[in-house]
Amino acid sequence: MPSKQMEAVKRHWAALRQADQLPAEEQPDAESANNAWGGLTAEPRGVDYIETDAAGVPAMWLVPKESVADRVLLCMHGGGFVGGSMYSHRKLFGHLAKAAGARALIFDYRLLPEHTHPSQVDDATAVYEWLLGQRCSTTPASSTSTPARQGLRCGWTFSRKCSTRSRWPWAGRPRPTRRLAAWRNGCAPGLDCGRGSMADAADEFGRRTEPLRRELLAHCYRMVGSVDEAEDLVQETYLRAWRAYDTFEGRSSLRVWLYRIATNVCLTALAQRGRRALPSGLGAPATDPDAPPSPAGPDVAWLEPMPDSRVTSDSDDPAAIVVSRESLRLALIASLQHLPPRQRAVLILREALGFPAAEVAAMLDTSTAAVKSTLQRARAQLGEAAPELGQISEPTQPQARALLDQYMAGFEQADMDALERALRADAAIEMVGTGTWFAGRETCLRFLTHVVGSPGDWRMIATAANGQPAAAAYVRDSDGVHRAFGLGVLSVTGEGIARIHVFGGGSGLVAKFGLPPELDGQVVREPVLKRGKV
């Protein structure tokens, strides 16, 4: 049964709705009307209120007498972006802080209509970052604890941003745990708020667009060659799509509409960036395998491996998985970097994704004839940059797994014979992050003799990247613990391993594949590729 306070809140908002029907001169002042309901809440006892400045946003600490120091409620007041303040909600959040036994921080985000969306979410993000900085500087041990967030429209929107953002600033940071509201879908119980509220639209938007997130991530990755950057671009795509969702009229499919936004987001980003590279794209192979790898220049941006788990799922159609893998091969991604961004977009949209020329023309605001001409130039330039593409004999899945097992065993057991059997005669090894790569099995094996060490120095976990077999590598440290070194991505054929791309990213890289920073005594093996050819 609703409390007396909840009934009073309902009556208050019902009165405001009735006031909307009055002549303008008789309507109550908007600010006082929105803030008045704060008086309906009883004053919490034993709570101190301390005003502060949080990254330029007015804020207030709510500190119960008995509260822990390492847990914080980040509170965002309600009001639908147009009303409310930290003063109107001060007492409500004071009660919540007391109940949680934690401090609370409430702030005044900018309001409509003077400040348009997403100013409110930007303020929430700034305060969130400021709060993490305060906590990290005072209580380092609390970095694993999680702030909650409270509020209605601003809190809901901010929480959506947090939940869909997997990279900085959210990766490894505390994330919101709970959204609290006095009503559902933006409407108080017992009031007829009609249909089409923002929450309803957001729920519909999420339901329709989230199933496309993986393939949009793959698309952005093909465009830019970086997992981290691709995730940022997908996030920007979803933000732009949400802002424009009310203008989507269904003249094209939602998928085409999202790809149009994503492609143009990528093209804008690429206008400010150079191409990403692999060592083989910077010069000839090294001739002295006994010399240490040579450093590359500080201005080189490197390709990054894409975990298969980020772009495919068990529920995907097997045929779609095969197509996705083939269009994510490291060799292809590296070759695409040689194309101008617009040619790259046309080639990917037409040949990797199979969009008709007319739809691609609409996405890029050009003509169908221009798309066809651009595609011809892209094919020709790609053939010059990577003539070997399409000339690789694909192995069966058992062959691919056998080669990966042989490669991992060679490192774990320091067995050079096993590595020799696994490599093709024309095999190559690229040390991504340096300017060094080696060509030819004999040269590669000579280099590996300086790397494999003794049996037990290395441990491997099988995984998959870019639709290719891969091994996460852990090297034994001076204290005997195997710590993450990086990742080896194999290009395998029916005749053996043709190329090994070695990415040295340490624990940060293996974490993207869901793997630990170090290993205990347990042997861990993950499936490489679940369905279809490699």
VMD Tcl script that draws the C-alpha trace (Angstrom):
set ca {
  {0.00 0.00 0.00}
  {1.47 3.43 -0.90}
  {2.78 5.49 2.02}
  {1.29 8.83 3.02}
  {4.33 10.56 1.59}
  {3.95 8.75 -1.75}
  {0.27 9.73 -1.86}
  {1.27 13.34 -1.17}
  {3.80 13.22 -3.99}
  {1.12 11.90 -6.37}
  {-1.28 14.66 -5.36}
  {1.48 17.24 -5.86}
  {2.25 16.13 -9.41}
  {-1.44 15.76 -10.25}
  {-1.94 19.37 -9.15}
  {0.91 20.46 -11.40}
  {-0.69 18.73 -14.35}
  {-3.98 20.46 -13.68}
  {-2.12 23.76 -13.40}
  {-0.88 23.27 -16.96}
  {-4.45 23.89 -18.12}
  {-4.61 27.30 -16.43}
  {-3.82 30.55 -18.24}
  {-0.12 31.35 -18.25}
  {-0.52 34.20 -15.73}
  {-2.17 31.85 -13.24}
  {0.33 28.99 -13.50}
  {2.72 28.53 -10.56}
  {6.37 29.42 -10.93}
  {8.06 26.38 -12.51}
  {11.09 26.33 -10.24}
  {9.12 26.66 -7.01}
  {6.57 24.10 -8.22}
  {9.25 21.54 -9.03}
  {11.16 22.11 -5.82}
  {8.13 22.28 -3.52}
  {7.71 18.55 -3.27}
  {11.01 18.36 -1.37}
  {9.07 19.67 1.61}
  {7.00 16.50 1.61}
  {9.98 14.49 2.87}
  {10.81 14.37 6.56}
  {14.19 15.68 7.64}
  {16.62 12.78 8.27}
  {18.34 12.97 11.63}
  {22.08 12.69 12.04}
  {23.06 13.76 8.51}
  {25.51 16.58 7.81}
  {25.30 18.56 4.55}
  {28.50 19.99 3.05}
  {28.36 21.94 -0.21}
  {31.30 21.48 -2.57}
  {32.44 21.99 -6.15}
  {32.72 18.77 -8.19}
  {34.63 19.48 -11.39}
  {32.83 22.79 -11.77}
  {29.41 21.33 -10.99}
  {27.66 22.50 -7.78}
  {27.37 19.53 -5.43}
  {26.63 18.58 -1.86}
  {27.99 15.85 0.40}
  {25.43 14.07 2.59}
  {27.30 12.48 5.48}
  {25.40 10.32 8.02}
  {26.96 10.16 11.47}
  {27.64 6.46 11.09}
  {28.84 5.98 7.53}
  {31.75 4.10 6.00}
  {34.37 6.04 4.10}
  {34.89 3.66 1.17}
  {31.36 3.57 -0.22}
  {29.55 6.43 -1.94}
  {26.08 6.92 -3.38}
  {26.25 9.13 -6.46}
  {22.82 10.77 -6.55}
  {21.08 12.50 -9.45}
  {17.86 14.25 -8.69}
  {14.70 13.75 -10.70}
  {12.80 16.34 -12.67}
  {12.95 15.19 -16.28}
  {15.88 17.52 -17.10}
  {13.66 20.56 -16.54}
  {13.27 20.83 -12.77}
  {14.44 19.74 -9.37}
  {17.73 20.44 -7.64}
  {20.06 19.02 -5.05}
  {18.10 21.02 -2.46}
  {14.72 19.60 -3.46}
  {16.07 16.05 -3.13}
  {18.46 16.64 -0.23}
  {16.28 14.99 2.41}
  {15.30 12.05 0.24}
  {18.92 11.19 -0.44}
  {19.78 11.82 3.19}
  {17.43 8.98 4.13}
  {18.98 6.73 1.48}
  {22.49 7.54 2.70}
  {21.49 6.65 6.26}
  {19.91 3.38 5.14}
  {23.00 2.47 3.11}
  {25.43 3.51 5.84}
  {27.38 5.45 3.26}
  {28.12 8.99 2.21}
  {26.12 10.41 -0.68}
  {27.02 13.04 -3.26}
  {24.21 14.93 -5.00}
  {24.78 17.59 -7.63}
  {22.95 20.20 -9.70}
  {23.17 19.30 -13.37}
  {22.25 21.92 -15.95}
  {18.57 22.06 -16.86}
  {16.49 22.46 -19.99}
  {15.66 24.58 -21.91}
  {18.71 26.76 -21.31}
  {21.05 23.75 -21.61}
  {20.17 21.13 -24.19}
  {20.77 17.40 -23.91}
  {23.33 15.86 -23.38}
  {24.60 18.67 -21.10}
  {22.94 16.91 -18.18}
  {24.68 13.61 -18.84}
  {27.97 15.44 -19.44}
  {27.66 16.98 -15.98}
  {26.94 13.54 -14.51}
  {30.00 12.11 -16.25}
  {32.22 14.95 -15.00}
  {31.05 14.47 -11.41}
  {31.50 10.70 -11.69}
  {35.09 11.15 -12.86}
  {35.73 13.71 -10.15}
  {34.32 11.36 -7.52}
  {36.56 8.51 -8.64}
  {39.55 10.84 -8.49}
  {38.65 11.90 -4.95}
  {38.26 8.34 -3.81}
  {41.41 7.09 -5.50}
  {43.50 9.81 -3.91}
  {42.20 9.21 -0.41}
  {41.29 5.53 -0.21}
  {43.24 3.52 -2.79}
  {42.05 0.22 -1.34}
  {38.47 1.12 -2.22}
  {39.00 1.10 -5.97}
  {36.98 -2.10 -6.28}
  {33.94 -0.79 -4.45}
  {31.09 0.49 -6.56}
  {29.11 3.75 -6.44}
  {25.39 3.50 -6.86}
  {23.45 6.09 -8.77}
  {19.99 7.41 -8.06}
  {17.69 9.68 -9.90}
  {15.14 9.53 -12.65}
  {15.75 10.79 -16.15}
  {19.36 11.94 -15.73}
  {20.28 8.91 -13.64}
  {18.64 6.57 -16.13}
  {20.40 8.10 -19.14}
  {23.75 8.19 -17.37}
  {23.39 4.55 -16.35}
  {22.69 3.57 -19.97}
  {25.89 5.33 -20.99}
  {27.87 3.50 -18.30}
  {26.40 0.09 -19.09}
  {27.20 0.31 -22.80}
  {30.66 1.80 -22.48}
  {33.30 -0.91 -22.17}
  {36.41 1.16 -22.65}
  {37.90 4.20 -20.82}
  {36.68 5.78 -18.68}
  {34.49 2.84 -17.65}
  {36.85 -0.12 -18.13}
  {38.22 -1.21 -14.77}
  {36.24 1.52 -13.00}
  {33.36 1.16 -10.56}
  {30.07 1.05 -12.44}
  {26.56 1.95 -11.30}
  {24.82 -0.86 -9.45}
  {21.24 0.28 -8.97}
  {18.74 2.74 -10.37}
  {16.06 3.83 -7.91}
  {12.87 5.63 -8.82}
  {9.55 6.39 -7.23}
  {7.75 5.36 -10.42}
  {8.27 3.39 -13.58}
  {8.62 4.67 -17.15}
  {8.72 8.27 -16.02}
  {5.23 8.31 -14.51}
  {4.04 8.24 -10.92}
  {1.71 5.37 -9.95}
  {-1.92 6.24 -10.41}
  {-1.28 9.01 -12.95}
  {-2.13 8.64 -16.64}
  {0.99 9.99 -18.28}
  {0.10 8.64 -21.70}
  {2.30 6.61 -23.97}
  {5.57 7.46 -25.65}
  {7.56 8.60 -22.61}
  {11.33 8.93 -22.91}
  {11.81 5.71 -20.96}
  {9.50 3.84 -23.34}
  {11.38 5.22 -26.34}
  {14.71 4.33 -24.78}
  {13.56 0.79 -24.01}
  {12.39 0.40 -27.59}
  {15.63 1.86 -28.90}
  {17.72 -0.53 -26.82}
  {15.61 -3.54 -27.75}
  {15.94 -2.82 -31.46}
  {19.55 -1.68 -31.65}
  {21.45 -3.78 -29.10}
  {21.32 -6.96 -31.25}
  {23.35 -5.05 -33.87}
  {26.11 -3.93 -31.53}
  {28.53 -6.80 -32.26}
  {28.38 -6.40 -36.02}
  {28.72 -2.62 -35.73}
  {31.82 -3.15 -33.61}
  {33.24 -5.44 -36.30}
  {32.42 -2.81 -38.94}
  {34.15 0.00 -37.06}
  {37.13 -2.26 -36.39}
  {37.49 -3.02 -40.11}
  {37.49 0.71 -40.72}
  {40.02 1.79 -38.07}
  {42.01 -1.34 -37.11}
  {41.81 -0.71 -33.35}
  {39.55 -2.48 -30.87}
  {39.60 0.36 -28.37}
  {38.93 3.01 -30.98}
  {36.21 0.90 -32.58}
  {34.41 0.60 -29.25}
  {34.54 4.38 -28.85}
  {33.12 4.83 -32.34}
  {30.31 2.36 -31.70}
  {29.46 4.25 -28.54}
  {29.38 7.50 -30.52}
  {27.19 5.79 -33.11}
  {24.66 4.80 -30.48}
  {24.65 8.25 -28.93}
  {24.02 9.89 -32.30}
  {21.38 7.31 -33.15}
  {19.57 7.86 -29.85}
  {19.56 11.63 -30.32}
  {18.11 11.22 -33.82}
  {15.84 8.26 -33.07}
  {12.68 10.34 -33.11}
  {13.50 11.38 -36.70}
  {13.92 7.79 -37.95}
  {10.96 7.27 -40.27}
  {11.65 3.69 -41.37}
  {12.33 4.55 -45.01}
  {15.32 2.20 -44.75}
  {15.85 -0.64 -42.32}
  {17.14 0.21 -38.86}
  {20.28 -1.79 -39.68}
  {21.01 0.33 -42.77}
  {20.35 3.50 -40.78}
  {22.78 2.48 -38.04}
  {25.44 1.48 -40.55}
  {25.08 4.87 -42.19}
  {25.70 6.59 -38.86}
  {28.57 4.26 -37.93}
  {30.30 4.63 -41.29}
  {30.18 8.41 -41.17}
  {31.40 8.41 -37.55}
  {34.37 6.33 -38.70}
  {35.08 8.57 -41.69}
  {35.09 11.62 -39.43}
  {37.53 9.90 -37.07}
  {39.80 8.74 -39.90}
  {40.07 12.28 -41.25}
  {42.26 13.07 -38.24}
  {44.34 9.86 -38.20}
  {46.93 8.04 -40.26}
  {46.84 4.37 -41.10}
  {47.63 1.59 -38.63}
  {50.42 -0.77 -39.52}
  {52.07 -4.13 -38.99}
  {55.87 -4.45 -39.11}
  {55.76 -5.98 -42.60}
  {54.08 -2.81 -43.82}
  {57.00 -0.65 -42.71}
  {59.91 -2.24 -44.54}
  {61.81 -5.36 -45.56}
  {62.29 -8.33 -43.19}
  {65.24 -8.29 -40.81}
  {68.22 -10.38 -41.86}
  {69.88 -10.92 -38.47}
  {67.72 -13.09 -36.17}
  {70.38 -12.90 -33.45}
  {69.92 -9.15 -33.02}
  {67.22 -7.76 -30.71}
  {64.08 -6.35 -32.38}
  {64.53 -2.78 -33.50}
  {62.21 -0.13 -32.03}
  {59.80 1.65 -34.33}
  {59.24 5.37 -34.43}
  {56.98 6.94 -31.80}
  {54.49 8.06 -34.44}
  {53.61 4.54 -35.64}
  {50.07 3.43 -34.80}
  {49.70 -0.35 -34.68}
  {46.91 -2.67 -35.64}
  {45.26 -4.39 -32.67}
  {43.86 -7.93 -32.51}
  {40.11 -8.33 -32.20}
  {38.80 -11.05 -29.83}
  {36.35 -13.29 -31.65}
  {34.08 -13.19 -28.61}
  {33.51 -9.46 -29.11}
  {32.04 -9.81 -32.60}
  {30.42 -13.26 -32.70}
  {28.27 -15.26 -30.32}
  {27.13 -18.87 -30.02}
  {23.69 -17.89 -31.28}
  {24.99 -16.49 -34.58}
  {24.30 -18.35 -37.80}
  {27.32 -20.56 -38.70}
  {27.47 -19.15 -42.23}
  {27.47 -15.60 -40.84}
  {30.31 -16.53 -38.47}
  {32.42 -17.77 -41.37}
  {31.81 -14.59 -43.37}
  {32.60 -12.43 -40.35}
  {35.87 -14.26 -39.72}
  {37.00 -14.02 -43.30}
  {36.44 -10.26 -43.31}
  {38.36 -9.79 -40.04}
  {41.62 -11.53 -40.98}
  {44.63 -9.53 -39.85}
  {46.08 -9.59 -43.36}
  {42.88 -8.07 -44.76}
  {42.58 -5.45 -42.02}
  {46.21 -4.45 -42.62}
  {45.61 -4.24 -46.37}
  {42.50 -2.10 -45.91}
  {44.66 0.46 -44.15}
  {46.33 1.23 -47.49}
  {43.03 2.44 -48.94}
  {41.75 5.99 -48.56}
  {38.97 6.02 -45.95}
  {36.12 6.46 -48.44}
  {37.36 3.62 -50.66}
  {37.77 1.51 -47.55}
  {34.17 2.19 -46.51}
  {32.77 1.31 -49.95}
  {34.78 -1.92 -50.18}
  {33.70 -3.04 -46.71}
  {30.05 -2.14 -47.17}
  {29.79 -3.73 -50.61}
  {31.99 -6.82 -50.35}
  {32.31 -7.66 -46.65}
  {28.74 -6.78 -45.71}
  {26.95 -7.20 -49.04}
  {24.96 -3.97 -49.06}
  {23.58 -3.05 -52.51}
  {25.28 -0.17 -54.29}
  {22.17 1.99 -53.98}
  {22.08 1.60 -50.19}
  {25.81 2.34 -49.92}
  {25.27 5.45 -52.03}
  {22.55 6.60 -49.63}
  {24.80 5.95 -46.62}
  {27.59 8.06 -48.11}
  {25.39 10.74 -49.72}
  {26.67 10.00 -53.20}
  {25.44 8.36 -56.40}
  {25.28 4.67 -57.27}
  {27.65 5.27 -60.19}
  {30.17 6.89 -57.84}
  {29.97 3.87 -55.50}
  {30.66 1.46 -58.37}
  {33.61 3.53 -59.57}
  {35.04 3.81 -56.05}
  {34.70 0.04 -55.58}
  {36.69 -0.63 -58.77}
  {39.51 1.64 -57.62}
  {39.50 0.05 -54.17}
  {39.76 -3.47 -55.61}
  {42.66 -2.46 -57.83}
  {44.56 -0.75 -55.02}
  {43.92 -3.63 -52.64}
  {45.29 -6.06 -55.22}
  {48.49 -4.02 -55.43}
  {48.85 -3.70 -51.64}
  {48.17 -7.37 -50.87}
  {48.36 -9.63 -53.92}
  {48.56 -12.71 -51.68}
  {45.01 -12.25 -50.37}
  {42.75 -15.03 -51.58}
  {45.68 -17.33 -52.35}
  {45.74 -19.09 -48.96}
  {44.50 -22.67 -48.78}
  {42.15 -22.86 -45.79}
  {42.72 -25.72 -43.34}
  {39.99 -27.75 -41.75}
  {39.12 -26.98 -38.14}
  {40.98 -30.10 -36.82}
  {44.06 -29.09 -38.84}
  {43.95 -25.57 -37.43}
  {43.63 -26.84 -33.85}
  {46.45 -29.34 -34.38}
  {48.76 -26.58 -35.62}
  {47.88 -24.35 -32.68}
  {48.50 -27.21 -30.23}
  {51.84 -27.89 -31.89}
  {52.80 -24.23 -31.65}
  {51.84 -24.00 -27.96}
  {53.59 -27.26 -27.11}
  {56.74 -26.03 -28.83}
  {56.87 -23.03 -26.51}
  {55.76 -24.76 -23.33}
  {58.22 -27.64 -23.78}
  {60.95 -25.59 -25.50}
  {60.65 -28.06 -28.38}
  {62.20 -26.53 -31.48}
  {61.43 -29.66 -33.52}
  {57.71 -29.18 -32.86}
  {57.93 -25.56 -33.97}
  {59.82 -26.56 -37.10}
  {57.14 -29.09 -38.01}
  {54.41 -26.49 -37.48}
  {55.92 -23.74 -39.65}
  {55.70 -23.54 -43.41}
  {58.93 -23.15 -45.34}
  {58.01 -19.54 -46.15}
  {56.69 -18.73 -42.65}
  {57.05 -15.24 -41.19}
  {57.01 -13.81 -37.68}
  {56.05 -10.19 -37.01}
  {56.82 -8.53 -33.68}
  {54.04 -5.95 -33.56}
  {55.16 -2.87 -31.65}
  {58.63 -3.02 -33.17}
  {59.92 -2.53 -36.67}
  {61.16 -6.13 -36.84}
  {59.84 -9.12 -38.71}
  {61.43 -12.26 -40.08}
  {60.72 -14.27 -43.23}
  {61.57 -17.91 -43.92}
  {61.36 -20.89 -41.57}
  {65.11 -21.12 -40.99}
  {65.39 -17.47 -39.97}
  {62.27 -17.66 -37.82}
  {63.53 -20.76 -35.98}
  {66.87 -19.14 -35.31}
  {65.09 -16.16 -33.79}
  {62.86 -18.44 -31.69}
  {65.89 -20.18 -30.15}
  {66.52 -16.90 -28.29}
  {62.89 -16.78 -27.09}
  {61.63 -20.21 -26.04}
  {64.09 -20.63 -23.14}
  {63.74 -23.79 -21.05}
  {60.78 -26.16 -20.65}
  {58.21 -24.53 -18.40}
  {59.30 -20.95 -19.05}
  {56.18 -20.36 -21.15}
  {52.57 -21.31 -20.71}
  {49.86 -20.83 -23.29}
  {46.06 -20.50 -23.39}
  {44.27 -21.16 -26.65}
  {41.87 -18.48 -27.82}
  {40.80 -16.86 -31.10}
  {41.37 -13.44 -32.63}
  {40.33 -12.01 -35.99}
  {38.78 -15.35 -36.91}
  {42.19 -17.00 -36.50}
  {43.68 -19.39 -33.93}
  {45.60 -17.52 -31.25}
  {47.52 -18.24 -28.07}
  {47.77 -16.02 -25.03}
  {51.35 -16.28 -23.81}
  {52.53 -16.21 -20.18}
  {56.22 -16.08 -19.32}
  {57.75 -17.21 -16.03}
  {58.99 -14.32 -13.93}
  {61.90 -14.33 -11.49}
  {59.53 -15.27 -8.65}
  {58.29 -18.31 -10.56}
  {54.88 -16.83 -11.44}
  {53.78 -16.93 -15.06}
  {52.64 -13.43 -16.03}
  {50.93 -12.33 -19.20}
  {53.26 -11.41 -22.05}
  {50.82 -10.97 -24.90}
  {49.22 -12.80 -27.78}
  {50.32 -14.79 -30.80}
  {47.83 -14.77 -33.68}
  {48.43 -17.52 -36.25}
  {47.67 -17.46 -39.95}
  {47.26 -21.18 -40.69}
  {46.94 -23.03 -43.98}
  {46.64 -26.65 -45.00}
  {50.45 -26.75 -45.27}
  {51.26 -25.26 -41.86}
  {51.57 -21.94 -40.06}
  {52.18 -19.21 -42.62}
  {52.57 -16.24 -40.29}
  {52.67 -15.42 -36.58}
  {51.76 -11.95 -35.39}
  {53.10 -11.39 -31.88}
  {51.35 -8.66 -29.87}
  {53.10 -7.80 -26.59}
  {50.28 -6.07 -24.61}
  {50.76 -7.88 -21.30}
  {47.88 -8.19 -18.88}
  {45.94 -5.39 -20.54}
  {45.78 -7.27 -23.83}
  {44.85 -10.70 -22.45}
  {42.14 -9.08 -20.31}
  {40.31 -8.14 -23.53}
  {40.10 -11.87 -24.20}
  {38.71 -12.56 -20.74}
  {41.98 -14.09 -19.52}
  {43.80 -13.59 -16.21}
  {46.96 -11.48 -15.76}
  {48.86 -14.45 -14.31}
  {48.48 -18.21 -14.05}
  {48.61 -20.59 -11.12}
  {49.44 -24.28 -11.45}
  {46.26 -25.15 -13.31}
  {46.45 -25.72 -17.05}
  {43.81 -23.69 -18.88}
  {42.72 -24.44 -22.42}
  {39.98 -22.61 -24.25}
  {38.28 -23.64 -27.52}
  {39.76 -21.94 -30.54}
  {36.97 -21.76 -33.10}
  {33.54 -23.13 -32.38}
  {31.94 -23.57 -35.78}
  {32.72 -23.33 -39.43}
  {36.10 -23.17 -41.08}
  {38.93 -21.13 -39.65}
}
mol new
graphics top color blue
foreach p $ca { graphics top sphere $p radius 0.5 }
foreach p [lrange $ca 0 end-1] q [lrange $ca 1 end] { graphics top cylinder $p $q radius 0.2 }
display resetview
